[in-house]
């Protein structure tokens, strides 16, 4: 309540909303300020959620009935519950705790059945071990002694490697599932051939240099036109991309449009439906891959 909704807070709220994450908001220190200031903060939150392309509804939680409604509504990913609490007086904490206890767990059913996909974040050469990569497992399950493809290099090629060992939090494990960050000792490639943003996965992957996407502009000080270049981020990928074609020709803050983007330096591995963020200076936007070209 003392800081209100900061510029960064607004940006995070908007990005999380566009990415369709389930969200709830917690306003703390309500004992320090009058009700008018709390209402002003809630109005700021509601204004962000009303932006075209976000279109979410705020639900102020005032009693136990609202808690049940919040649990049911948050599953739709269109409603954002708002809690107001004080750690000094304890006001609102009982409702928040009940809400947290009632939140449904993530389904485990298909976690390990999907083919594995790991995005590489760091690359090391460890004495006595060899090439080691740090990666985020975004899908499936990786086992020791498993053979995977790693890439792409500048030519868009992948190379087969074998996972010799896996560590999670410096503890050796036999396998690692989606949602974990792990280090993988791999055999069949040297450190110099690897970079951040590569992937490890099964099969015969295809890479993307140009692709169609649907984007939403969170903020831009002026207008975006064809030829505009921004840095694209998706998982551990970070590369400049050019807006080759814009369906609406000109984009401003709050606009949504289909675009054709092309990477400037090398192909990357992206999948249909994959979410990305792009930025340049004060510009912020999010998008979803529709199809490779």
N, C-alpha and C positions, 0 to 999 in steps of 0.2 A: 504493500500500500504506500510505502514512502517513496519508492522510485517510479511507480506506475508502469505502463507498458513502454519500454524503451524502443529505440529504432531497431536494435538487433532483435528484441523480443517480437516486434511486429513482423520482421523478416522471417524469423523462425516459425512463428505461428502460421504465416502465409504459406511457407514452403511445406511444412508438415501437413497443412490442409490440402494443398494441391497434390501432394504425394499420397493422399487418402490414408494417412495414418490415423488410427483412433486417438483422440486427444481429449484431455480434460485440463482445466485451468485452476490453479490454486493461488488465491490472493491472501497473503499473510499480513500480520501486524495490523489487523483491522481495529485493534484496541487503541491505536495511536492517533487515528484520524476520524473526522466526522463522516457521517453516512454519505454526504454529498460528494466527497472525494472518491469513495469506493464506487459510487454510482458512475462517476466520470470515467474511472478506469474500465468498468464493465462496458460502458458506451464505446470506449476506444476498441475493446476486444470485439464487440458486435460489429463495429464499422469495418474491421479487417475481414471478418467472416462473411460480410455482405458483398465483398468485392466480386464482380463477375468472374467466373472461373473457379471461385472457391465455393460460394453459395452454401454456407453452413449456418446452422441455427444454434444460438446460445441458450442453455438451460440453467438458470440459477437454482442451485440446490438449497432449499430452505428447511425441509423436513424429511422424515423417513419415506414418505410417498415419493418425493422427488428423487431420493436415492434409487428406488426401484425403477422409476422412469428413466433415470440416467443410465442404469445398467442395460436396460432394454434398448434405449436409443443409441448408445455409443456403438452398438454392434452394426448399426446402419452406416457408420462413419460420416453421417451428415449432421449429427448433433454433438455439440461441445458442452459438457457440463462445467459449471463454474462453482467452485467452493470458496467460501470466505471463512478464514480461521484466525484465531489468536492463540499463540503458545503461552501467553501470559494469563489470560482468563480461561482458556480452554474452549472458548466458544467455537462451534463448528467442527471440532476435532472428532466428535463421535460420529457425525455424518460421513466425514472423510474416511475414517477407519472402516466403517460398515461398507462403504463403496469399494474400498481396496480389497476387502475380504470377499466381496461378491463378484469381483471381476473374473470372467471366465478365462481359464488357461488357454494357451495356444494349442491347437490340435497337433498331436504328435504323429498322426496316422501316416502321412506321406513323407515325413522328414528324410528317411534314409532310402526310400525306394527310387527317388529321382536320380538321374545321372549326376555325378559330382561336378561342381564348378567352383574353382578357387581363383580369386583375384589376388595377384601378387602385389605386396606393398613394399617389401624390402628384400635385398639380395645380399648374401654374405659368402665369404670363403673362409671356412673354419678349419684350422689346422687339425689334421688327423681325421677329419670328417669329409671335407670337400665342399661342394656347392650346397648352400642352405638358403631357402626362401621363406619369408614370413608372409602368410596369406590369410585372407578372410574366406571361410567356406560359406558361400552364399546359397548353395544348393547341394543336396545329396550327402554322401558319406565317403570319406577317403580312408583306405586301409593301407597298412604297411605292406611292402612288396607288390603294390599295385602299379600297373603301367598306365601312364597318362600322357596326353599330348600337351606340350607347353609352347606358348607363342602368343601373338605372331611377332616375327621379326620385321625389319623394314620392308622385306619383300612379301610379307603376308604369309610366311611359311611357319609351320609348327614342327616340333621335334619330339620324338618319343623319349620319355624318361621313366625311371623306376623310383618309387618312393621307398628309400631305405629305412627311414625312421621318422617318427612324428613326436613333437613335444607340444604340450599345452601347459602354459604357466611353468615351464622348465621341468615338467614331469613327463617321462616317456609314456606314450599310450599306443595301443594297437590300432586305433581308428579315431577319427574326429568327424563330427556331424555338423550340419548347417547351423549357422549362428555363432560359431566359434572362430577365434583367431589362433592359428597354430604355426609352428615352424616345421618345415619339411626338409629333411636331408635327401637330396635327389641325385641320381646317378644317370649319366648319359649326356650331360651338357655342362659347359663351364660358365663361371660367373660373368665373364665378359659378354656373353651372348644374351644375357637376361636384363630386364629393366622393369621398373615399376609400371603397373598397368597391364602386364601380360596376364594370361590365364592358364590354369591347368584344368583339363577336362578330358572326357572320353570321346571317342569317335573321330570323325573327319570334319573338324570345324571349318566354317567359312567366315572370312573376315569382311569388314565393311570399311570402305573409304568414303562413299557417298550414301546418304540415306534420307528418307522422308520422315518427318517428325511433326508432332503437334506440340506447340509451345504456348506458354503463358508468361507474359512480361510482368514481373512483380514490381520492378522499378526501372525507369530509364529517364534521364533528365531531359532528353529531347525526343528525337524519332530514330527508329531503326529502319534502314533501307537495304536493298540487295547489295551484297559486297561487304556488309558489316562483318567484323571478325571478333569473336569472343572466346574465352577459355572454357572448354567443356569439361565437366567433372561427372563421372559415373563410376561408382565404387572407387577403385584406385586409378582409373584412367584420368589423365589430365593432359589435354592437348588443345591447341587452337583450332577452331573450326570456322569456316566461312559460310555465311548465309547466301547461298547461290540463288535461291528463288524464294520469294515470299508471296503467298497466295493473296494476302491483303495489300501487298506492295509497301505499305508504311505501317510500322508498329509503334505504339505508345504504351505507357504504363496502363496495366489492366487489360490490354488486348490479348486475344487468343487467335492463333492462325496456324495453318499447315505451312511448313517450310521444307526446303531441301538444303541439307547441310553437307559440307565436305571437310574432312580432316586435312590440315595443311601439310603434315610431315610424314605420316605413315598410317597404314590401315590399323583398325582396332577390332576387338571382338565385342560386338553388341548383339543383343537379342531383341526380337519383336516384343514390345510392351515394356522394355527396360526404361527406367526413369533416369534422367540426367538433369544436372543443374548447369547453367552457364552464367558467366560473369565477366565484366570488363569495366574497370573503374567503379563507378557507383551503380552500374547496371546489374540487375539480378533477374534471372528467369529460370523456369523449369520446363522440362519437356518430356515427351514419351516417344520412343522409336516406333514408327508405324511399319516401315519396310525398308530393306536394303535396296540400293539401286546399282 
